[in-house]
Amino acid sequence: MDEIRLNVALLRRKVPNLTTAAKSIGIRPATVSNLCTGKIDLGKAEVRTLVGLASLANCTVDELIIRGEKLNMIETKIKTLDFFAPLVKEGTTGLIARPGMGQVVILAELMHRFKKSNYTTVFLLPTTEYSVLEGTIELADYVTKSIEETFKSLSAISGDIIFITDKSYIVSGELLDLQEKLVAESINNITTILLDLSGEVVDEEMPYGPLETVWQLDVDLATRHLYPAVHPLYSTSSIIEGVDLDQRHFNLRQRAQKLLRRYRELRSIVTVHGKDKIRDTDLETYERGTRLEAYFTQPFFVAEEVTGQEGKEVNMEQTLKDVEYILEGKADNFTIKELMFKGSLE
């Protein structure tokens, strides 16, 4: 039997105000979000949900389902992104964060890294000026100021494109118009990253509409200066939940999340009462969780002048090897300092 997934691109084009539309016919926005990212297996979705989404998109249920097509990952060599929520090639990724949590630094680092790849980056400036973008947008290969200018740039570029823009164009409906024009011109080599520098996205159920990847930043990690502050439990990707992910990666991610989930529970106890209040078996979990959390910090190239630390790249295979090493207790002799803001364990 062919593997199936939701046609997120079609749903995005056809239903721009998906949150409101879904609620109007009795479908929870969270359900739609989970179907888009793969948290809910499409094969287990309720028929009425699929019929409802098809009616909203004015298409058949068959058109809403993609069969047998493999999703491909864009490897960034940023450990926490590649491991927990891989960037989907030709998909749409949403960054969810409050101001000051490091989302602009993540974007800057990605653009810096893509300069060494075959990807061309295009940054459509937000409709509101943000001083925090100073020194960042210059890293893009193309910076545009309007939808029209963006369409011309995207149309003229050959090869794969990383397109970065702001939520304001979703609200205005201009991004939908742009996507429809690109589809009409058969331009489908674009991977989109959406951000919202106002921070309002944190309080919305589906701020960007359906997404293939969600990068949600964690205020706790940011407060403790553990960057990049990507939430290991809430960040996800349609690649992760589907059959497109290497089985070893899938299993390790599940094990890592189980450990980190329990570690976070224990950390709340340790913070108040100290380690003496947790059992010996939980102490091992707590210590390994601390090490795994430290491992996923990473020095960025764009921050070298500020941190004094050389930027590091870690490929996916090495990340899997390192995570497995930590989960199996083989890194129990490492100090937190030895793991913090390093590259690989090698």
Secondary structure, DSSP 8 states (H G I E B T S, - for coil): ---EEE-HHHHHHH-TTHHHHHHHTT--HHHHHHHHHTSS-GGGS-HHHHHHHHHHTTS-TTTTEEES----EE----HHHHHHS-EETTSEEEEE--TTSSHHHHHHHHHHHHTTSS-EEEEE--SS--GGGTTTGGGSSEEESSHHHHHHHHHH--S-EEEEEETHHHHTSHHHHHHHHHHHTT---EEEEEE-TT-GGGG-SSTTSS-SEEEEB-HHHHHTT-SS-B-TTT-EEHHHHSSSS-HHHHHHHHHHHHHHHHHHHHHHHHHHH-GGGS-HHHHHHHHHHHHHHHHT----GGGHHHH--------HHHHHHHHHHHHTTTTTTS-HHHHTT-S---
